Amino acid sequence: MSSTWTLRRFIPIGIQPRIMITLMVLGVLQIGITGLAGMFYIKEQLENQLAEKNLEQARALALIPSVREAVKAGDSETLQQLVSEMHKVLGASFVAIGDKEGVRLAHRLEDRIGLPMVGGDNEQVLKHGQSYISSAVGSMGPSIRGKAPVLDDQGNVIGVISVGYLVNELESKADAQAMPLTMAILIALMLSMIAATLISQKLKKTIHGLEPKEIAWRYTEQINKLNQQITQVKSYADLLRVQTHKYSNKLSTISGLIQLGAVDKAVELIHKESSGYQSVIAFLQSAIPNPVIAGVILGKYHRANELGLSLDIDPDSHFADIPEHMDTRHLVTILGNLIDNAFDATARNKRSNKKVFLSMTDIGNDLIIEVEDNGAGIPETLKNSVFELGATSKEGEGHGYGLFLVREAIQQLKGYLIFDDVKPSGTRFTLYIPKSYEQTENINR
């Protein structure tokens, strides 16, 4: 079992699921990033606010006369009672008071009294008498605390007060404050998913439930049908225009011969013209019973004469065994465009012998069409892209559609086309169309 088949079982590949998933992912990313940024901001702001609050509380405690006297006297009992009361009032995680050596005189946990204060952040307050905010790991864990010096009447540092919040308790507070934002994010995500579903459903309805490949296929099919109609109309128009022009000239010549009394020459010209034209028609009627295909070739035959070219049809050609299921419009598209391209290539050749060769056969399991010109050939730079839309060696706009339409028509008929250079110059296109649909479609470039 291939990995592609396995993925397609679990991943929806239709346009509606794709759009819905894309919109949902974009919504989750946008809302998620905004939400995370909001939560980070809330935590940062809360941390800053509590840190400033701790610092102000530490400074306020350091100014209380009874605290200063107890610190100076080393009265742990009085300070511990004060700390127990202030802890409840301040709402901090801990309040610690130390002497000028940094030894605890009071602490939230009584068994820590008499032990050195932990964190390594007392030097600035004890030696320099400065108040500041510190982030360190104390005996109770990581914390953010405000520190302030305790001064005697002469302004000497006699102790330190530390008021702080444990980081885990701060995060709990931040989570509680972020709860409304979290709820808003979840609601926004739900609304985003609902909107993505509605938008994808609306788009699916707008395009009538079609997938992009189906839309492209229908568009190509419409182009092919239109081109087939245009090719047929163009062939008929070419035939009528050429015949009108041709016979206008012939009638003028015959009229002149009669006026000059050269009746025999006039009769000879009429007989010659009639026999040549009738021979081509008779051959096409016999070899190619389908009137549409025969009409296209007849139109191209006269178009070649008008362009100063010759369209040589293989006398052994036979194209009668066309399956009933086969859409002849595709054959008309292929023949019309291949012959027109051959005319263009041959007309641009400066050689005097400008011929296009056409051969058609229905012998065997395939219909085979061969069109050969004696033009300059296909440039090497175009050989790998000659069937792509817009690929052309001609100058100006309006070119590069013929072989693209040929390829599309061949795909509909499940055939394949090859081309090769001919000597001394020119290109030969050979088309194989299976009479049965059992053969696999392929286009060999």
Secondary structure, 3 states (H helix, E strand, C coil): CCHHHHHHHHCCCCHHHHHHHHHHHHHHHHHHHHHHHHHHHHHHHHHHHHHHHHHHHHHHHHCCHHHHHHHHHCCHHHHHHHHHHHHHHHCCCEEEEEECCCEEEECCCHHHCCCECCCCCCHHHHHHCCCEEEEEEECCEEEEEEEEEEECCCCCEEEEEEEEEEHHHHHHHHHHHHHHHHHHHHHHHHHHHHHHHHHHHHHHHHCCCCCHHHHHHHHHHHHHHHHHHHHHHHHHHHHHHHHHHHHHHHHHHHHHHHHCCCHHHHHHHHHHHHHHHHHHHHHHHHHCCCHHHHHHHHHHHHHHHHCCCEEEECCCCECCCCCCCCCHHHHHHHHHHHHHHHHHHHHCCCCCCCEEEEEEECCCCEEEEEEEECCCCCCHHHCCCCCCCCCCCCCCCCCCCHHHHHHHHHHHHCCEEEEEECCCCCEEEEEEEECCCCCCCCCCC
